Amino acid sequence: VLHEAYHGFWEAPHVLFGLLAVLALKRSQKAGAWFAAGALLMASAMFKPQGLIHFVGPLGVFLAVQWWRGARAPFAFWLAGLVAVGRRLGASWGSDMG
């Protein structure tokens, strides 16, 4: 059992969700895989906010360049996965505070 003051407590789920996103994309490049990657990366960011900077940000820049070059589907489905998890968790946190 880890004490709650242990600073590395959130590292394991943060990295795990990042690696699961990589695994989802390694197995398939279809729309569902990009959606899953977006959802898993947002879950990573929910465990540790640095996930937005370390995982979501660089992939977002890469996919934005791909969007600009004409590959629109990966960015759209990745963004949909991010938004789906972000809205769901944000709504549940908002209901707990009220």
GROMACS elastic network, one bead per residue, 0.5 to 0.9 nm:
[ bonds ]
;  ai    aj funct       b0    kb
    2     5     6  0.82944   500
    2     6     6  0.67657   500
    2     9     6  0.72695   500
    3     6     6  0.55961   500
    3     9     6  0.82965   500
    4     7     6  0.79501   500
    4     9     6  0.72466   500
    5     8     6  0.88135   500
    5     9     6  0.80940   500
    6     9     6  0.56875   500
    6    10     6  0.89467   500
    7    10     6  0.74458   500
    7    11     6  0.83719   500
    8    11     6  0.52696   500
    8    12     6  0.77207   500
    9    12     6  0.69174   500
    9    13     6  0.85251   500
   10    13     6  0.59732   500
   10    14     6  0.61155   500
   10    15     6  0.87056   500
   10    47     6  0.62281   500
   10    48     6  0.63235   500
   11    14     6  0.50913   500
   11    15     6  0.60467   500
   11    16     6  0.83212   500
   11    47     6  0.83097   500
   11    48     6  0.75377   500
   12    15     6  0.54342   500
   12    16     6  0.58919   500
   12    17     6  0.86591   500
   13    17     6  0.60511   500
   13    18     6  0.84762   500
   13    43     6  0.88140   500
   13    44     6  0.67888   500
   13    47     6  0.67737   500
   13    48     6  0.85383   500
   14    17     6  0.56954   500
   14    18     6  0.65619   500
   14    19     6  0.89501   500
   14    41     6  0.86322   500
   14    43     6  0.78645   500
   14    45     6  0.69536   500
   14    46     6  0.82198   500
   14    47     6  0.57433   500
   14    48     6  0.60173   500
   14    50     6  0.88152   500
   14    51     6  0.68807   500
   15    18     6  0.50078   500
   15    19     6  0.61534   500
   15    20     6  0.85723   500
   15    44     6  0.70432   500
   15    51     6  0.84980   500
   16    19     6  0.51478   500
   16    20     6  0.61223   500
   16    21     6  0.86504   500
   16    44     6  0.77097   500
   17    21     6  0.62202   500
   17    22     6  0.87303   500
   17    37     6  0.88896   500
   17    40     6  0.53807   500
   17    41     6  0.62268   500
   17    42     6  0.85805   500
   17    43     6  0.66757   500
   17    44     6  0.51886   500
   17    45     6  0.89186   500
   18    21     6  0.51910   500
   18    22     6  0.65200   500
   18    23     6  0.87999   500
   18    37     6  0.82754   500
   18    40     6  0.66979   500
   18    41     6  0.57018   500
   18    43     6  0.86774   500
   18    44     6  0.62384   500
   18    51     6  0.81710   500
   18    55     6  0.69560   500
   19    22     6  0.50033   500
   19    23     6  0.61781   500
   19    24     6  0.86281   500
   19    40     6  0.88820   500
   20    24     6  0.61136   500
   20    25     6  0.86724   500
   20    37     6  0.76889   500
   20    40     6  0.69446   500
   20    41     6  0.86177   500
   21    24     6  0.50734   500
   21    25     6  0.63766   500
   21    26     6  0.85794   500
   21    33     6  0.83352   500
   21    34     6  0.85141   500
   21    36     6  0.68554   500
   21    38     6  0.74991   500
   21    39     6  0.82421   500
   21    40     6  0.56102   500
   21    41     6  0.64686   500
   22    25     6  0.52341   500
   22    26     6  0.60482   500
   22    27     6  0.87310   500
   22    37     6  0.71393   500
   23    27     6  0.62846   500
   23    28     6  0.87781   500
   23    37     6  0.86457   500
   24    27     6  0.54635   500
   24    28     6  0.65234   500
   24    29     6  0.83631   500
   24    33     6  0.55625   500
   24    34     6  0.78450   500
   24    36     6  0.68360   500
   24    37     6  0.63530   500
   25    28     6  0.52186   500
   25    29     6  0.56598   500
   25    30     6  0.82801   500
   25    33     6  0.55867   500
   25    34     6  0.67120   500
   25    36     6  0.84027   500
   25    37     6  0.68238   500
   26    29     6  0.72798   500
   26    33     6  0.87672   500
   27    33     6  0.79898   500
   28    31     6  0.86360   500
   28    32     6  0.83524   500
   28    33     6  0.59404   500
   28    34     6  0.85769   500
   29    32     6  0.80810   500
   29    33     6  0.59766   500
   29    34     6  0.69064   500
   29    74     6  0.82119   500
   30    33     6  0.54755   500
   30    34     6  0.66825   500
   30    35     6  0.89294   500
   30    73     6  0.89067   500
   30    74     6  0.79220   500
   31    34     6  0.52067   500
   31    35     6  0.62413   500
   31    36     6  0.86468   500
   31    73     6  0.68897   500
   31    74     6  0.63707   500
   31    76     6  0.87700   500
   31    77     6  0.59655   500
   31    78     6  0.81401   500
   32    35     6  0.50045   500
   32    36     6  0.61000   500
   32    37     6  0.85329   500
   32    77     6  0.73969   500
   32    78     6  0.88420   500
   33    37     6  0.60470   500
   33    38     6  0.85830   500
   33    74     6  0.88817   500
   33    77     6  0.84836   500
   33    78     6  0.83670   500
   34    38     6  0.61843   500
   34    39     6  0.86005   500
   34    73     6  0.87089   500
   34    74     6  0.58354   500
   34    75     6  0.77648   500
   34    76     6  0.85460   500
   34    77     6  0.55876   500
   34    79     6  0.85257   500
   34    80     6  0.89227   500
   34    81     6  0.75931   500
   35    38     6  0.51762   500
   35    39     6  0.62295   500
   35    40     6  0.86160   500
   35    74     6  0.81782   500
   35    76     6  0.84243   500
   35    79     6  0.73637   500
   35    80     6  0.63114   500
   35    82     6  0.77434   500
   36    39     6  0.50576   500
   36    40     6  0.60023   500
   36    41     6  0.84522   500
   36    77     6  0.85630   500
   36    78     6  0.74208   500
   36    81     6  0.61855   500
   36    82     6  0.88151   500
   37    40     6  0.51224   500
   37    41     6  0.59993   500
   37    42     6  0.85071   500
   37    78     6  0.64300   500
   37    81     6  0.71138   500
   37    82     6  0.83314   500
   38    41     6  0.52009   500
   38    42     6  0.61724   500
   38    43     6  0.85734   500
   38    56     6  0.79945   500
   38    77     6  0.76013   500
   38    79     6  0.61891   500
   38    80     6  0.71463   500
   38    83     6  0.81771   500
   38    84     6  0.87907   500
   38    85     6  0.84456   500
   39    42     6  0.52127   500
   39    43     6  0.61960   500
   39    44     6  0.86746   500
   39    78     6  0.75753   500
   39    79     6  0.85538   500
   39    80     6  0.80283   500
   39    83     6  0.77665   500
   39    84     6  0.69412   500
   39    85     6  0.56253   500
   39    86     6  0.82474   500
   40    44     6  0.62126   500
   40    45     6  0.86985   500
   40    81     6  0.79115   500
   40    82     6  0.79287   500
   40    85     6  0.83020   500
   41    45     6  0.62968   500
   41    46     6  0.86572   500
   41    51     6  0.71715   500
   41    52     6  0.79201   500
   41    55     6  0.66546   500
   41    56     6  0.63062   500
   41    81     6  0.86526   500
   41    82     6  0.71838   500
   42    46     6  0.61682   500
   42    47     6  0.87598   500
   42    51     6  0.76183   500
   42    52     6  0.74806   500
   42    55     6  0.89379   500
   42    56     6  0.74298   500
   42    81     6  0.78475   500
   42    82     6  0.53239   500
   42    83     6  0.81357   500
   42    84     6  0.89518   500
   42    85     6  0.63515   500
   42    86     6  0.65798   500
   43    47     6  0.65185   500
   43    48     6  0.88022   500
   43    51     6  0.86528   500
   43    82     6  0.83854   500
   43    85     6  0.68578   500
   43    86     6  0.80127   500
   43    89     6  0.89597   500
   44    47     6  0.53182   500
   44    48     6  0.63757   500
   44    49     6  0.79124   500
   44    50     6  0.87140   500
   44    51     6  0.56501   500
   44    52     6  0.80977   500
   44    55     6  0.83661   500
   45    48     6  0.50022   500
   45    50     6  0.64054   500
   45    52     6  0.53627   500
   45    53     6  0.85798   500
   45    55     6  0.82181   500
   45    56     6  0.80062   500
   46    49     6  0.61114   500
   46    51     6  0.77156   500
   46    52     6  0.87536   500
   46    86     6  0.81589   500
   46    89     6  0.82970   500
   47    50     6  0.88891   500
   47    51     6  0.79414   500
   48    51     6  0.57787   500
   48    52     6  0.83191   500
   49    52     6  0.58427   500
   49    53     6  0.76762   500
   50    53     6  0.51579   500
   50    54     6  0.60097   500
   50    55     6  0.81631   500
   51    54     6  0.50501   500
   51    55     6  0.53059   500
   51    56     6  0.64902   500
   51    57     6  0.83961   500
   52    55     6  0.57752   500
   52    57     6  0.57832   500
   52    58     6  0.88632   500
   53    56     6  0.61271   500
   53    57     6  0.50838   500
   53    58     6  0.73686   500
   54    57     6  0.64159   500
   54    58     6  0.68901   500
   54    59     6  0.89837   500
   55    58     6  0.60418   500
   55    59     6  0.64088   500
   55    60     6  0.85200   500
   56    59     6  0.54356   500
   56    60     6  0.58165   500
   56    61     6  0.86298   500
   56    82     6  0.88140   500
   57    60     6  0.50361   500
   57    61     6  0.62760   500
   57    62     6  0.86993   500
   58    61     6  0.51847   500
   58    62     6  0.62550   500
   58    63     6  0.86518   500
   59    63     6  0.60397   500
   59    64     6  0.83938   500
   60    63     6  0.51474   500
   60    64     6  0.59369   500
   60    65     6  0.85923   500
   60    75     6  0.76521   500
   60    78     6  0.86269   500
   60    79     6  0.84530   500
   61    64     6  0.50299   500
   61    65     6  0.63031   500
   61    66     6  0.86582   500
   62    65     6  0.52925   500
   62    66     6  0.63587   500
   62    67     6  0.87235   500
   63    67     6  0.60113   500
   63    68     6  0.85239   500
   63    71     6  0.83702   500
   63    72     6  0.84404   500
   63    74     6  0.70577   500
   63    75     6  0.53147   500
   63    78     6  0.86933   500
   64    68     6  0.62273   500
   64    69     6  0.86257   500
   64    72     6  0.86977   500
   64    75     6  0.67560   500
   65    69     6  0.62310   500
   65    70     6  0.87526   500
   65    71     6  0.88209   500
   66    70     6  0.63120   500
   66    71     6  0.53316   500
   66    72     6  0.71237   500
   66    74     6  0.84110   500
   66    75     6  0.77925   500
   67    70     6  0.51521   500
   67    73     6  0.79903   500
   67    74     6  0.81280   500
   67    75     6  0.65795   500
   67    76     6  0.87433   500
   68    71     6  0.73984   500
   68    72     6  0.79332   500
   69    72     6  0.83916   500
   71    74     6  0.69395   500
   71    75     6  0.78892   500
   72    75     6  0.58416   500
   72    76     6  0.63816   500
   72    77     6  0.89163   500
   73    76     6  0.51794   500
   73    77     6  0.61466   500
   73    78     6  0.84248   500
   74    77     6  0.54201   500
   74    78     6  0.59554   500
   74    79     6  0.84327   500
   75    78     6  0.51180   500
   75    79     6  0.59482   500
   75    80     6  0.84579   500
   76    79     6  0.52019   500
   76    80     6  0.61445   500
   76    81     6  0.87667   500
   77    81     6  0.62766   500
   77    82     6  0.87007   500
   78    81     6  0.51822   500
   78    82     6  0.63791   500
   78    83     6  0.87507   500
   79    82     6  0.50218   500
   79    83     6  0.61418   500
   79    84     6  0.85110   500
   80    83     6  0.51381   500
   80    84     6  0.59874   500
   80    85     6  0.87350   500
   81    84     6  0.51329   500
   81    85     6  0.64195   500
   81    86     6  0.84651   500
   82    85     6  0.56301   500
   82    86     6  0.60135   500
   82    87     6  0.85049   500
   83    87     6  0.57768   500
   83    88     6  0.82602   500
   84    87     6  0.54496   500
   84    88     6  0.61370   500
   84    89     6  0.86160   500
   85    88     6  0.51499   500
   85    89     6  0.60049   500
   85    90     6  0.81546   500
   86    89     6  0.54122   500
   86    90     6  0.57286   500
   86    91     6  0.83306   500
   87    91     6  0.58694   500
   87    92     6  0.85102   500
   88    91     6  0.52351   500
   88    92     6  0.63176   500
   88    93     6  0.87129   500
   89    92     6  0.50884   500
   89    93     6  0.61192   500
   89    94     6  0.84888   500
   90    93     6  0.51574   500
   90    94     6  0.60838   500
   90    95     6  0.86923   500
   91    94     6  0.50443   500
   91    95     6  0.62689   500
   91    96     6  0.87655   500
   92    95     6  0.52289   500
   92    96     6  0.64290   500
   92    97     6  0.89809   500
   93    96     6  0.51612   500
   93    97     6  0.65377   500
   94    97     6  0.53372   500
   94    98     6  0.66024   500
   95    98     6  0.54225   500
